[in-house]
C-alpha cells in the first residue's frame, strides 16, 4: 500500500487531494499504470474514513465475557473495525479512567447484570453495549433499563456485532423494531414473568409509575418506609430487575403498567 505522505509528495502544487485527483495524477505519471491509480483512490478512501468521527478515535474499549472462546471472538470482530479492545481483570477500576470508555459486556449471569449496575452507578458516563444471552424483547428492554446504550444477541453474526458497535461509537443505537415499539408504547411481550406479582406488589409498582413516593406508598399500606423498600425490592426481584427503573421498564414491557 502506498503511504499517504508519498501521495502528497507526488503533487508539489499543493492542490486538494481527492481519490479521483490522486488516481488521475498517478495515471499521468511515467511508468504508472491505471491499476496503480485505482489503488491509490481506494487507499485514500480507507485512510480518510476514520476521521469522520474523531470522538471514536479517542475511545478506550473493553470486552467482558466469561467464556474465553466467545471473548476472543468478540475481540477479533471488533478488531476488524480497526479498534483494539482490552480485557481488564478489574472492569470497575478500568471504567474510572478519564477517557471516553465503552464496555462490550456479556449479560449471561446475575453477576454480569450486577456489574452493569455497578458500572452505571460509579461511572455513569461509561457506555455499555450489552451482549445478550436472552435476545427476547424483554431481554433487550431489561438491558436498556439497566443502562446499556445498545444490545446484540450473543449468537449474532460478526457483521451485526460490528454494526451495533460502530453505531454506539457514533453516539447512536441500533435496535430491533419490536423493542422500539415496546419502549415507545408499552405494548406487551410474549415472554412470561418468572414469578407472579401479588396484587399489592402490582399496585405499588403502578403507584411508583404514576409518581407516588415510597414514603406515600408506605403510609397508605401501613408499613414503615424501611419495610416498604424491602417489599419493593422483593417485587423488583420477581421481575429480574436490579433497580426501580429496570423494574418499571420490565413491568411496562409486560403490559403491567
RAMOTA-V44827 format. One record per residue. N is the residue number from 1. RES is the residue in one letter. OMEGA is omega in degrees with one decimal (* if undefined). Layout:
# RAMOTA-V44827
N,RES,OMEGA  N,RES,OMEGA
This chain:
# RAMOTA-V44827
1,X,177.9  2,X,-178.6  3,X,-177.6  4,X,-177.9  5,X,179.3  6,X,177.0  7,X,179.6  8,X,178.2  9,X,-178.1  10,X,-178.4  11,X,-172.9  12,X,-174.7  13,X,175.4  14,X,-179.3  15,X,-178.7  16,X,-177.7  17,X,173.0  18,X,177.9  19,X,-177.9  20,X,178.3  21,X,-179.8  22,X,-179.0  23,X,-179.1  24,X,-179.9  25,X,-177.9  26,X,175.9  27,X,-176.5  28,X,-178.4  29,X,179.9  30,X,175.5  31,X,179.9  32,X,-178.9  33,X,176.4  34,X,-179.7  35,X,178.5  36,X,178.8  37,X,179.0  38,X,-178.2  39,X,178.4  40,X,178.6  41,X,179.9  42,X,-179.5  43,X,-178.8  44,X,177.5  45,X,179.8  46,X,-178.5  47,X,-175.1  48,X,-170.5  49,X,-179.7  50,X,-177.8  51,X,-179.2  52,X,179.4  53,X,-177.4  54,X,179.7  55,X,-179.2  56,X,-177.4  57,X,-177.1  58,X,179.5  59,X,173.4  60,X,-170.7  61,X,176.2  62,X,178.0  63,X,177.0  64,X,174.6  65,X,-175.6  66,X,-178.1  67,X,-177.5  68,X,-178.4  69,X,178.4  70,X,-178.9  71,X,178.9  72,X,177.9  73,X,178.3  74,X,178.9  75,X,179.8  76,X,-179.7  77,X,178.9  78,X,178.4  79,X,178.8  80,X,176.5  81,X,179.6  82,X,-178.8  83,X,175.5  84,X,-179.7  85,X,179.3  86,X,175.3  87,X,-176.0  88,X,177.4  89,X,179.4  90,X,-174.8  91,X,179.8  92,X,177.7  93,X,178.8  94,X,-176.0  95,X,-177.0  96,X,178.8  97,X,-174.8  98,X,-178.5  99,X,173.3  100,X,-175.9  101,X,176.6  102,X,-180.0  103,X,171.3  104,X,-167.9  105,X,176.7  106,X,-179.3  107,X,-175.5  108,X,-178.0  109,X,179.5  110,X,-180.0  111,X,179.7  112,X,176.4  113,X,176.9  114,X,178.5  115,X,176.5  116,X,178.4  117,X,-179.6  118,X,178.4  119,X,-178.8  120,X,-179.0  121,X,-173.9  122,X,177.8  123,X,-172.6  124,X,-177.7  125,X,173.4  126,X,-179.8  127,X,-178.3  128,X,171.8  129,X,-175.2  130,X,171.7  131,X,-166.3  132,X,167.5  133,X,179.1  134,X,-176.7  135,X,176.1  136,X,177.1  137,X,178.7  138,X,177.8  139,X,176.2  140,X,-176.9  141,X,179.7  142,X,-179.9  143,X,-180.0  144,X,178.5  145,X,179.9  146,X,175.4  147,X,177.4  148,X,179.3  149,X,177.7  150,X,-178.2  151,X,-179.2  152,X,177.0  153,X,-179.5  154,X,179.5  155,X,-180.0  156,X,176.1  157,X,177.2  158,X,-179.1  159,X,177.0  160,X,177.4  161,X,179.7  162,X,-179.0  163,X,-179.5  164,X,179.9  165,X,-178.8  166,X,176.6  167,X,179.0  168,X,177.8  169,X,-179.6  170,X,179.9  171,X,-179.9  172,X,179.8  173,X,177.2  174,X,-176.5  175,X,174.2  176,X,-178.5  177,X,-178.5  178,X,177.7  179,X,178.4  180,X,179.1  181,X,178.8  182,X,-178.0  183,X,-175.0  184,X,-174.0  185,X,178.7  186,X,177.9  187,X,-176.2  188,X,172.6  189,X,-178.6  190,X,-175.4  191,X,-179.6  192,X,174.0  193,X,-178.7  194,X,178.3  195,X,-178.7  196,X,175.8  197,X,174.3  198,X,179.0  199,X,179.2  200,X,-179.5  201,X,178.8  202,X,178.5  203,X,179.1  204,X,178.9  205,X,178.5  206,X,175.9  207,X,177.0  208,X,-179.0  209,X,-178.6  210,X,174.7  211,X,178.6  212,X,176.2  213,X,177.4  214,X,178.8  215,X,178.8  216,X,177.6  217,X,-179.3  218,X,-179.7  219,X,-179.8  220,X,-176.7  221,X,-179.9  222,X,178.0  223,X,169.9  224,X,-179.4  225,X,178.9  226,X,178.5  227,X,179.6  228,X,177.1  229,X,-179.0  230,X,179.5  231,X,178.6  232,X,177.4  233,X,175.9  234,X,177.2  235,X,178.4  236,X,-178.3  237,X,178.1  238,X,178.9  239,X,-175.9  240,X,-177.9  241,X,-179.5  242,X,-177.3  243,X,178.7  244,X,-179.1  245,X,179.7  246,X,178.5  247,X,179.0  248,X,-179.0  249,X,-179.7  250,X,178.7  251,X,178.5  252,X,179.5  253,X,179.1  254,X,176.8  255,X,-177.7  256,X,-177.5  257,X,*
